[in-house]
Amino acid sequence: MSRKYKIRDQGALYFVTFTVIHWLDVFTRKEYRDIFLDSIRYCQKHKGLEVWAYCIMSSHVHMVIGRNGDPNLEHIVRDIKKFTSFKIIEAIKEHPQESRKDLFVWLFERAGRANNNNKRYQFWQQHSHPIELNTDEKIDQRLDYIHNNPVKAGIVLSPEDYLYSSAVNYAGLPETLIDVMLM
Protein backbone atom coordinates (compact mmCIF):
# COMPACT_ATOMS: atom_id res chain seq x y z
CA MET A 1 0.00 0.00 0.00
CA SER A 2 1.38 3.38 -0.98
CA ARG A 3 1.52 6.24 1.51
CA LYS A 4 0.41 9.70 0.52
CA TYR A 5 3.44 11.29 2.15
CA LYS A 6 6.70 10.23 0.51
CA ILE A 7 10.01 11.73 -0.37
CA ARG A 8 9.87 11.44 -4.12
CA ASP A 9 12.38 14.03 -5.35
CA GLN A 10 15.76 13.59 -3.63
CA GLY A 11 16.85 17.06 -4.72
CA ALA A 12 13.85 18.89 -3.22
CA LEU A 13 13.30 20.51 0.15
CA TYR A 14 10.85 18.82 2.52
CA PHE A 15 8.93 19.88 5.59
CA VAL A 16 8.98 16.99 8.10
CA THR A 17 7.65 16.52 11.59
CA PHE A 18 8.99 14.01 14.10
CA THR A 19 6.43 13.43 16.85
CA VAL A 20 6.99 11.49 20.07
CA ILE A 21 4.39 8.75 20.58
CA HIS A 22 1.30 9.95 22.43
CA TRP A 23 2.70 13.50 22.08
CA LEU A 24 4.73 12.90 25.24
CA ASP A 25 6.58 15.99 26.50
CA VAL A 26 10.04 14.45 26.36
CA PHE A 27 12.00 17.47 25.14
CA THR A 28 11.49 19.44 28.32
CA ARG A 29 15.01 18.41 29.36
CA LYS A 30 18.06 19.95 27.71
CA GLU A 31 19.87 16.60 27.69
CA TYR A 32 17.27 15.05 25.38
CA ARG A 33 17.21 18.06 23.05
CA ASP A 34 21.01 17.91 22.86
CA ILE A 35 20.90 14.27 21.77
CA PHE A 36 18.62 15.24 18.91
CA LEU A 37 20.82 18.20 17.93
CA ASP A 38 23.98 16.06 18.05
CA SER A 39 22.36 13.60 15.66
CA ILE A 40 21.45 16.41 13.27
CA ARG A 41 25.00 17.78 13.40
CA TYR A 42 26.39 14.31 12.67
CA CYS A 43 24.09 13.88 9.67
CA GLN A 44 25.04 17.33 8.40
CA LYS A 45 28.73 16.51 8.60
CA HIS A 46 28.71 12.89 7.44
CA LYS A 47 25.54 12.30 5.43
CA GLY A 48 24.97 15.52 3.51
CA LEU A 49 21.87 16.60 5.46
CA GLU A 50 20.92 20.21 4.83
CA VAL A 51 18.78 21.88 7.47
CA TRP A 52 16.94 24.97 6.26
CA ALA A 53 14.75 25.42 9.33
CA TYR A 54 13.93 23.61 12.57
CA CYS A 55 12.14 23.95 15.87
CA ILE A 56 12.28 21.53 18.79
CA MET A 57 9.09 21.67 20.81
CA SER A 58 8.36 19.59 23.93
CA SER A 59 6.74 16.68 22.06
CA HIS A 60 7.77 17.12 18.44
CA VAL A 61 10.29 18.57 16.03
CA HIS A 62 9.57 20.45 12.80
CA MET A 63 12.23 20.75 10.12
CA VAL A 64 12.77 21.86 6.55
CA ILE A 65 15.46 19.58 5.17
CA GLY A 66 17.19 18.57 1.98
CA ARG A 67 20.33 16.70 1.17
CA ASN A 68 23.61 17.25 -0.58
CA GLY A 69 25.29 14.01 -1.60
CA ASP A 70 24.69 10.32 -1.95
CA PRO A 71 22.47 9.21 0.91
CA ASN A 72 18.77 8.96 0.20
CA LEU A 73 16.88 11.58 2.26
CA GLU A 74 14.47 8.91 3.52
CA HIS A 75 17.46 6.95 4.82
CA ILE A 76 18.82 10.00 6.61
CA VAL A 77 15.43 10.57 8.27
CA ARG A 78 15.26 6.89 9.22
CA ASP A 79 18.76 7.03 10.71
CA ILE A 80 18.01 10.17 12.72
CA LYS A 81 14.85 8.65 14.16
CA LYS A 82 16.48 5.30 14.92
CA PHE A 83 19.57 6.75 16.58
CA THR A 84 17.76 9.43 18.59
CA SER A 85 15.07 7.04 19.80
CA PHE A 86 17.69 4.63 21.14
CA LYS A 87 19.83 7.35 22.72
CA ILE A 88 16.97 9.32 24.26
CA ILE A 89 15.32 6.22 25.77
CA GLU A 90 18.72 5.23 27.16
CA ALA A 91 19.16 8.74 28.63
CA ILE A 92 15.67 8.65 30.16
CA LYS A 93 16.43 5.31 31.84
CA GLU A 94 19.72 6.64 33.25
CA HIS A 95 18.57 10.14 34.26
CA PRO A 96 18.62 10.28 38.08
CA GLN A 97 15.95 13.00 38.33
CA GLU A 98 13.58 11.79 35.60
CA SER A 99 10.35 11.46 37.58
CA ARG A 100 8.50 10.21 34.50
CA LYS A 101 11.01 7.44 33.74
CA ASP A 102 8.79 4.45 34.54
CA LEU A 103 5.79 5.88 32.69
CA PHE A 104 7.82 6.82 29.61
CA VAL A 105 9.61 3.48 29.38
CA TRP A 106 6.34 1.60 29.86
CA LEU A 107 4.65 3.64 27.09
CA PHE A 108 7.63 3.25 24.71
CA GLU A 109 7.71 -0.50 25.33
CA ARG A 110 3.96 -0.86 24.94
CA ALA A 111 4.03 1.04 21.62
CA GLY A 112 7.01 -1.02 20.49
CA ARG A 113 5.21 -4.32 21.12
CA ALA A 114 2.21 -3.07 19.14
CA ASN A 115 4.33 -2.24 16.07
CA ASN A 116 6.15 -4.96 14.13
CA ASN A 117 8.67 -2.42 12.82
CA ASN A 118 10.27 -2.18 16.27
CA LYS A 119 12.44 -4.57 18.22
CA ARG A 120 11.45 -3.42 21.70
CA TYR A 121 10.58 0.27 22.01
CA GLN A 122 8.93 2.92 19.90
CA PHE A 123 9.85 6.52 20.63
CA TRP A 124 8.74 8.39 17.51
CA GLN A 125 5.42 8.07 15.74
CA GLN A 126 5.86 5.98 12.62
CA HIS A 127 5.72 8.59 9.87
CA SER A 128 7.30 12.01 9.38
CA HIS A 129 4.73 13.23 6.83
CA PRO A 130 7.21 14.77 4.39
CA ILE A 131 5.72 17.58 2.34
CA GLU A 132 7.66 18.73 -0.70
CA LEU A 133 8.27 22.45 -0.71
CA ASN A 134 8.25 23.13 -4.44
CA THR A 135 7.12 26.78 -4.42
CA ASP A 136 8.32 29.91 -2.66
CA GLU A 137 4.85 30.24 -1.12
CA LYS A 138 5.09 26.78 0.48
CA ILE A 139 8.59 27.50 1.77
CA ASP A 140 7.56 30.84 3.29
CA GLN A 141 4.46 29.27 4.85
CA ARG A 142 6.44 26.47 6.49
CA LEU A 143 9.21 28.79 7.72
CA ASP A 144 6.60 31.02 9.33
CA TYR A 145 4.83 28.01 10.84
CA ILE A 146 8.04 26.54 12.26
CA HIS A 147 9.39 29.78 13.67
CA ASN A 148 6.07 30.86 15.19
CA ASN A 149 5.35 27.50 16.81
CA PRO A 150 6.86 28.52 20.20
CA VAL A 151 5.06 31.87 20.03
CA LYS A 152 1.69 30.19 19.44
CA ALA A 153 2.45 27.78 22.28
CA GLY A 154 2.99 30.74 24.61
CA ILE A 155 6.64 29.89 25.32
CA VAL A 156 8.11 33.13 23.95
CA LEU A 157 6.83 36.45 22.66
CA SER A 158 9.09 36.58 19.62
CA PRO A 159 10.35 33.67 17.44
CA GLU A 160 14.03 34.64 17.76
CA ASP A 161 13.76 34.40 21.57
CA TYR A 162 13.35 30.61 21.35
CA LEU A 163 16.83 29.08 21.44
CA TYR A 164 15.82 25.69 19.98
CA SER A 165 14.70 27.12 16.66
CA SER A 166 16.30 28.34 13.46
CA ALA A 167 14.53 31.66 14.00
CA VAL A 168 17.70 32.51 15.92
CA ASN A 169 19.76 31.80 12.78
CA TYR A 170 17.44 33.83 10.55
CA ALA A 171 17.61 36.76 12.98
CA GLY A 172 21.42 36.71 12.71
CA LEU A 173 21.93 36.13 16.43
CA PRO A 174 25.14 34.46 17.66
CA GLU A 175 23.44 31.84 19.88
CA THR A 176 22.77 29.35 17.07
CA LEU A 177 22.81 25.66 17.98
CA ILE A 178 23.18 24.13 14.53
CA ASP A 179 24.18 25.38 11.11
CA VAL A 180 21.22 26.28 8.96
CA MET A 181 21.07 26.97 5.23
CA LEU A 182 19.32 30.36 5.10
CA MET A 183 16.69 30.99 2.43
FENJO-V306875 format. One record per pair of residues at least 24 apart in sequence whose C-alpha atoms are under 10 Angstrom apart, sorted by the first residue. I is the first residue (numbers start at 0). J is the second residue. D is the distance in whole Angstrom. If there is no record, write none. Layout:
# FENJO-V306875
i:I j:J d:D
i:I j:J d:D
This chain:
# FENJO-V306875
i:2 j:126 d:10
i:2 j:128 d:9
i:3 j:128 d:8
i:3 j:129 d:9
i:3 j:130 d:10
i:4 j:126 d:8
i:4 j:127 d:8
i:4 j:128 d:5
i:4 j:129 d:6
i:4 j:130 d:7
i:4 j:131 d:9
i:5 j:73 d:8
i:5 j:126 d:10
i:5 j:127 d:9
i:5 j:128 d:7
i:5 j:129 d:6
i:5 j:130 d:8
i:5 j:131 d:9
i:6 j:71 d:9
i:6 j:72 d:7
i:6 j:73 d:7
i:6 j:128 d:9
i:6 j:129 d:6
i:6 j:130 d:8
i:6 j:131 d:7
i:7 j:72 d:9
i:7 j:73 d:9
i:7 j:129 d:10
i:7 j:130 d:10
i:7 j:131 d:8
i:8 j:65 d:10
i:8 j:71 d:10
i:8 j:72 d:9
i:8 j:131 d:8
i:9 j:65 d:8
i:9 j:66 d:7
i:9 j:67 d:9
i:9 j:68 d:10
i:9 j:69 d:10
i:9 j:70 d:9
i:9 j:71 d:7
i:9 j:72 d:6
i:9 j:73 d:9
i:10 j:65 d:7
i:10 j:66 d:7
i:10 j:67 d:8
i:10 j:68 d:10
i:10 j:71 d:10
i:10 j:72 d:9
i:11 j:64 d:9
i:11 j:65 d:6
i:11 j:66 d:8
i:11 j:72 d:10
i:11 j:130 d:10
i:11 j:131 d:7
i:11 j:132 d:7
i:11 j:133 d:7
i:12 j:49 d:9
i:12 j:50 d:9
i:12 j:51 d:8
i:12 j:63 d:7
i:12 j:64 d:6
i:12 j:65 d:5
i:12 j:66 d:8
i:12 j:72 d:10
i:12 j:129 d:9
i:12 j:130 d:8
i:12 j:131 d:6
i:12 j:132 d:5
i:12 j:133 d:7
i:12 j:134 d:10
i:12 j:138 d:9
i:13 j:50 d:10
i:13 j:51 d:9
i:13 j:62 d:8
i:13 j:63 d:5
i:13 j:64 d:5
i:13 j:65 d:6
i:13 j:66 d:10
i:13 j:72 d:9
i:13 j:128 d:9
i:13 j:129 d:6
i:13 j:130 d:5
i:13 j:131 d:5
i:13 j:132 d:5
i:13 j:133 d:9
i:13 j:138 d:9
i:13 j:141 d:10
i:14 j:51 d:10
i:14 j:52 d:9
i:14 j:53 d:9
i:14 j:61 d:7
i:14 j:62 d:6
i:14 j:63 d:4
i:14 j:64 d:7
i:14 j:65 d:9
i:14 j:127 d:9
i:14 j:128 d:8
i:14 j:129 d:6
i:14 j:130 d:5
i:14 j:131 d:7
i:14 j:132 d:7
i:14 j:137 d:9
i:14 j:138 d:9
i:14 j:141 d:7
i:14 j:142 d:9
i:14 j:145 d:9
i:15 j:53 d:9
i:15 j:60 d:8
i:15 j:61 d:6
i:15 j:62 d:5
i:15 j:63 d:6
i:15 j:64 d:8
i:15 j:76 d:9
i:15 j:126 d:9
i:15 j:127 d:5
i:15 j:128 d:6
i:15 j:129 d:5
i:15 j:130 d:7
i:15 j:131 d:9
i:15 j:141 d:10
i:16 j:53 d:10
i:16 j:54 d:10
i:16 j:55 d:10
i:16 j:59 d:7
i:16 j:60 d:6
i:16 j:61 d:5
i:16 j:62 d:6
i:16 j:63 d:9
i:16 j:124 d:10
i:16 j:126 d:8
i:16 j:127 d:5
i:16 j:128 d:6
i:16 j:129 d:7
i:16 j:130 d:10
i:17 j:55 d:9
i:17 j:58 d:9
i:17 j:59 d:5
i:17 j:60 d:5
i:17 j:61 d:7
i:17 j:62 d:8
i:17 j:76 d:9
i:17 j:79 d:10
i:17 j:80 d:8
i:17 j:122 d:10
i:17 j:123 d:7
i:17 j:124 d:7
i:17 j:125 d:9
i:17 j:126 d:8
i:17 j:127 d:5
i:17 j:128 d:8
i:17 j:129 d:10
i:18 j:56 d:10
i:18 j:57 d:10
i:18 j:58 d:6
i:18 j:59 d:4
i:18 j:60 d:6
i:18 j:61 d:9
i:18 j:122 d:9
i:18 j:123 d:6
i:18 j:124 d:6
i:18 j:125 d:9
i:18 j:126 d:9
i:18 j:127 d:8
i:19 j:57 d:9
i:19 j:58 d:6
i:19 j:59 d:6
i:19 j:60 d:9
i:19 j:84 d:9
i:19 j:107 d:9
i:19 j:121 d:9
i:19 j:122 d:6
i:19 j:123 d:4
i:19 j:124 d:6
i:19 j:125 d:9
i:20 j:58 d:8
i:20 j:59 d:9
i:20 j:103 d:10
i:20 j:106 d:8
i:20 j:107 d:8
i:20 j:110 d:8
i:20 j:121 d:7
i:20 j:122 d:6
i:20 j:123 d:5
i:20 j:124 d:5
i:20 j:125 d:9
i:21 j:58 d:9
i:21 j:106 d:9
i:21 j:107 d:9
i:21 j:110 d:9
i:21 j:122 d:9
i:21 j:123 d:9
i:21 j:124 d:8
i:22 j:57 d:9
i:22 j:58 d:5
i:22 j:59 d:7
i:22 j:123 d:9
i:22 j:124 d:9
i:23 j:57 d:8
i:23 j:58 d:5
i:23 j:59 d:9
i:23 j:103 d:8
i:23 j:106 d:9
i:23 j:122 d:9
i:23 j:123 d:10
i:24 j:56 d:8
i:24 j:57 d:5
i:24 j:58 d:4
i:24 j:59 d:8
i:24 j:103 d:10
i:25 j:56 d:9
i:25 j:57 d:6
i:25 j:58 d:6
i:25 j:59 d:9
i:25 j:87 d:9
i:25 j:88 d:10
i:25 j:91 d:9
i:25 j:99 d:9
i:25 j:103 d:9
i:25 j:122 d:10
i:26 j:55 d:8
i:26 j:56 d:7
i:26 j:57 d:4
i:26 j:58 d:6
i:26 j:59 d:8
i:26 j:60 d:9
i:26 j:87 d:10
i:27 j:55 d:10
i:27 j:56 d:8
i:27 j:57 d:5
i:27 j:58 d:8
i:28 j:57 d:9
i:28 j:91 d:10
i:28 j:97 d:9
i:29 j:163 d:10
i:30 j:87 d:9
i:30 j:90 d:8
i:30 j:91 d:9
i:30 j:94 d:9
i:31 j:83 d:9
i:31 j:86 d:9
i:31 j:87 d:6
i:31 j:88 d:9
i:31 j:90 d:7
i:31 j:91 d:8
i:32 j:56 d:9
i:32 j:57 d:9
i:32 j:60 d:10
i:32 j:83 d:10
i:32 j:87 d:9
i:32 j:163 d:8
i:33 j:87 d:10
i:33 j:163 d:10
i:33 j:176 d:9
i:34 j:82 d:9
i:34 j:83 d:7
i:34 j:84 d:9
i:34 j:86 d:7
i:34 j:87 d:7
i:34 j:90 d:9
i:35 j:60 d:9
i:35 j:79 d:8
i:35 j:80 d:9
i:35 j:82 d:9
i:35 j:83 d:6
i:35 j:84 d:9
i:35 j:86 d:9
i:35 j:87 d:8
i:36 j:79 d:10
i:36 j:83 d:9
i:36 j:163 d:9
i:36 j:176 d:8
i:36 j:177 d:7
i:37 j:79 d:10
i:37 j:83 d:9
i:37 j:176 d:10
i:37 j:177 d:9
i:38 j:78 d:9
i:38 j:79 d:6
i:38 j:80 d:9
i:38 j:82 d:7
i:38 j:83 d:7
i:38 j:86 d:10
i:39 j:75 d:10
i:39 j:76 d:10
i:39 j:79 d:7
i:39 j:83 d:10
i:39 j:177 d:8
i:39 j:178 d:10
i:40 j:176 d:9
i:40 j:177 d:7
i:40 j:178 d:8
i:41 j:79 d:9
i:42 j:66 d:10
i:42 j:75 d:7
i:42 j:76 d:9
i:42 j:78 d:9
i:42 j:79 d:8
i:43 j:67 d:9
i:43 j:75 d:10
i:43 j:177 d:9
i:43 j:178 d:9
i:43 j:179 d:10
i:45 j:70 d:10
i:46 j:70 d:6
i:46 j:71 d:9
i:46 j:72 d:9
i:46 j:74 d:10
i:46 j:75 d:7
i:47 j:71 d:10
i:47 j:72 d:9
i:47 j:75 d:9
i:48 j:72 d:8
i:48 j:75 d:7
i:48 j:76 d:9
i:49 j:178 d:9
i:49 j:179 d:7
i:49 j:180 d:7
i:50 j:165 d:9
i:50 j:177 d:9
i:50 j:178 d:7
i:50 j:179 d:5
i:50 j:180 d:6
i:50 j:181 d:9
i:51 j:138 d:10
i:51 j:142 d:9
i:51 j:165 d:8
i:51 j:168 d:10
i:51 j:169 d:10
i:51 j:178 d:9
i:51 j:179 d:5
i:51 j:180 d:5
i:51 j:181 d:6
i:51 j:182 d:7
i:52 j:138 d:10
i:52 j:141 d:9
i:52 j:142 d:7
i:52 j:143 d:10
i:52 j:145 d:7
i:52 j:146 d:8
i:52 j:164 d:8
i:52 j:165 d:5
i:52 j:166 d:8
i:52 j:168 d:9
i:52 j:169 d:9
i:52 j:177 d:10
i:52 j:178 d:10
i:52 j:179 d:7
i:52 j:180 d:8
i:52 j:181 d:8
i:52 j:182 d:9
i:53 j:142 d:9
i:53 j:145 d:7
i:53 j:146 d:8
i:53 j:163 d:8
i:53 j:164 d:5
i:53 j:165 d:5
i:53 j:166 d:8
i:53 j:177 d:9
i:53 j:179 d:9
i:54 j:142 d:10
i:54 j:144 d:10
i:54 j:145 d:6
i:54 j:146 d:7
i:54 j:147 d:9
i:54 j:148 d:8
i:54 j:149 d:8
i:54 j:161 d:9
i:54 j:162 d:9
i:54 j:163 d:6
i:54 j:164 d:4
i:54 j:165 d:7
i:54 j:166 d:8
i:55 j:145 d:9
i:55 j:148 d:9
i:55 j:149 d:9
i:55 j:161 d:10
i:55 j:162 d:9
i:55 j:163 d:6
i:55 j:164 d:6
i:55 j:165 d:10
i:56 j:145 d:10
i:56 j:148 d:8
i:56 j:149 d:7
i:56 j:152 d:9
i:56 j:154 d:10
i:56 j:161 d:10
i:56 j:163 d:8
i:56 j:164 d:9
i:57 j:149 d:10
i:58 j:123 d:10
i:59 j:123 d:9
i:59 j:124 d:10
i:60 j:127 d:10
i:60 j:145 d:9
i:60 j:163 d:10
i:60 j:164 d:10
i:61 j:127 d:9
i:61 j:141 d:9
i:61 j:142 d:10
i:61 j:144 d:9
i:61 j:145 d:6
i:61 j:146 d:9
i:61 j:148 d:9
i:61 j:164 d:9
i:62 j:129 d:10
i:62 j:141 d:9
i:62 j:142 d:9
i:62 j:145 d:7
i:62 j:164 d:9
i:62 j:165 d:9
i:63 j:129 d:9
i:63 j:130 d:9
i:63 j:131 d:9
i:63 j:132 d:9
i:63 j:138 d:9
i:63 j:141 d:8
i:63 j:142 d:8
i:63 j:145 d:9
i:63 j:179 d:10
i:63 j:180 d:10
i:64 j:129 d:10
i:64 j:131 d:10
i:64 j:132 d:10
i:64 j:179 d:10
i:64 j:180 d:9
i:65 j:131 d:10
i:65 j:180 d:10
i:73 j:127 d:10
i:73 j:129 d:9
i:76 j:127 d:8
i:77 j:126 d:10
i:77 j:127 d:9
i:80 j:122 d:8
i:80 j:123 d:7
i:80 j:124 d:10
i:80 j:125 d:10
i:80 j:127 d:10
i:81 j:117 d:10
i:81 j:121 d:9
i:81 j:122 d:9
i:81 j:123 d:9
i:83 j:122 d:9
i:83 j:123 d:9
i:84 j:120 d:8
i:84 j:121 d:7
i:84 j:122 d:5
i:84 j:123 d:7
i:85 j:120 d:8
i:85 j:121 d:9
i:85 j:122 d:8
i:87 j:122 d:8
i:88 j:120 d:8
i:88 j:121 d:9
i:88 j:122 d:8
i:135 j:182 d:10
i:138 j:182 d:9
i:139 j:182 d:9
i:142 j:166 d:9
i:142 j:182 d:9
